[in-house]
Amino acid sequence: MAKFKSPANTNLFRDTLPWTVRHKADHSDIEAYITETDKWEVIATITSSAKFTHTELSDFLVRVVNQYEPMRGMLREAHAAFTIAIDEGWHSTAELAADKFIGKVQNMI
């Protein structure tokens, strides 16, 4: 079971270093670098469940989060293109932003 600390500012984890995990005998601590405090902090303590060990669960969670990070920039570009199109209408700026995003996606597949 995971116990998460819930910071008041949910933007604390944006653009951070990859999360890490420290395994102990009976639990694992997931750590993230918090930009506002300028230090690594435990953000979750994982204990074993009926089907999975705390090591398996924490390694899986950290892997999922760290694999998401490289995609964050592309998601921001897509969001920016759609925001321009919705807020300002579909014009050359929105088209350029969308074309840039589509080009990156095409290079990935």
C-alpha positions as CSV (number, residue, x, y, z in Angstrom):
1,M,0.0,0.0,0.0
2,A,1.3,3.5,-0.8
3,K,1.2,6.4,1.5
4,F,1.7,9.7,-0.4
5,K,2.6,13.1,1.0
6,S,0.3,15.6,-0.7
7,P,2.1,19.0,-1.2
8,A,0.0,22.1,-1.4
9,N,1.6,23.0,-4.7
10,T,1.2,20.2,-7.2
11,N,3.6,21.9,-9.6
12,L,6.5,21.0,-7.4
13,F,7.3,17.9,-9.4
14,R,7.4,19.5,-12.8
15,D,10.7,19.5,-14.7
16,T,12.4,17.6,-11.9
17,L,15.1,15.0,-12.0
18,P,14.0,11.4,-12.3
19,W,12.5,9.9,-9.2
20,T,14.5,7.4,-7.2
21,V,13.6,4.6,-4.9
22,R,15.4,3.4,-1.7
23,H,14.5,-0.1,-0.6
24,K,14.4,-1.0,3.1
25,A,13.7,-4.4,4.8
26,D,9.9,-3.7,5.2
27,H,9.2,-0.8,2.8
28,S,10.5,1.3,0.0
29,D,10.8,5.1,-0.1
30,I,10.2,6.9,-3.3
31,E,12.1,10.2,-3.5
32,A,11.8,13.2,-5.8
33,Y,13.8,16.3,-6.0
34,I,11.6,19.2,-4.9
35,T,12.6,22.4,-6.5
36,E,11.0,24.7,-3.9
37,T,13.0,23.1,-1.0
38,D,16.1,22.4,-3.2
39,K,16.4,18.9,-1.8
40,W,15.4,15.3,-2.3
41,E,12.4,14.3,-0.3
42,V,10.4,11.1,0.4
43,I,7.1,11.5,-1.4
44,A,5.8,8.0,-1.0
45,T,6.4,5.0,1.3
46,I,5.4,1.7,-0.3
47,T,4.7,-1.4,1.6
48,S,4.0,-4.9,0.3
49,S,0.6,-6.0,-0.8
50,A,-0.9,-9.5,-0.9
51,K,0.3,-10.0,-4.5
52,F,3.4,-7.8,-4.8
53,T,6.4,-7.0,-2.8
54,H,7.2,-3.3,-1.9
55,T,10.3,-3.6,-4.1
56,E,8.2,-4.7,-7.1
57,L,5.6,-2.0,-6.6
58,S,8.0,0.9,-6.0
59,D,10.3,-0.1,-8.9
60,F,7.2,-0.2,-11.2
61,L,5.9,3.2,-10.0
62,V,9.3,4.9,-10.4
63,R,9.8,3.4,-13.9
64,V,6.3,4.6,-15.0
65,V,7.0,8.2,-13.8
66,N,10.5,8.3,-15.2
67,Q,9.4,7.0,-18.6
68,Y,6.7,9.7,-18.7
69,E,9.1,12.6,-18.3
70,P,10.6,12.5,-21.8
71,M,7.1,12.8,-23.3
72,R,6.3,15.9,-21.2
73,G,7.8,18.3,-23.7
74,M,5.8,16.9,-26.6
75,L,2.6,17.0,-24.5
76,R,3.3,20.7,-23.8
77,E,3.7,21.4,-27.5
78,A,0.4,19.7,-28.3
79,H,-1.3,21.6,-25.5
80,A,0.1,24.9,-26.7
81,A,-1.0,24.3,-30.3
82,F,-4.5,23.4,-29.2
83,T,-4.7,26.3,-26.8
84,I,-3.7,28.8,-29.5
85,A,-6.3,27.3,-31.9
86,I,-9.1,27.3,-29.3
87,D,-8.3,30.8,-27.8
88,E,-7.3,32.6,-30.9
89,G,-8.7,30.6,-33.8
90,W,-6.9,28.5,-36.3
91,H,-4.4,30.8,-37.9
92,S,-0.7,30.6,-38.9
93,T,0.7,30.5,-35.4
94,A,-1.6,27.6,-34.4
95,E,-0.8,25.8,-37.7
96,L,3.0,26.2,-37.1
97,A,2.7,24.9,-33.6
98,A,0.6,22.0,-34.7
99,D,2.9,21.2,-37.6
100,K,5.9,21.2,-35.3
101,F,4.2,18.7,-32.9
102,I,3.0,16.5,-35.8
103,G,6.5,16.4,-37.2
104,K,7.9,15.1,-33.9
105,V,5.2,12.5,-33.6
106,Q,5.9,11.3,-37.2
107,N,9.6,11.0,-36.4
108,M,8.8,8.8,-33.4
109,I,6.6,6.3,-35.3
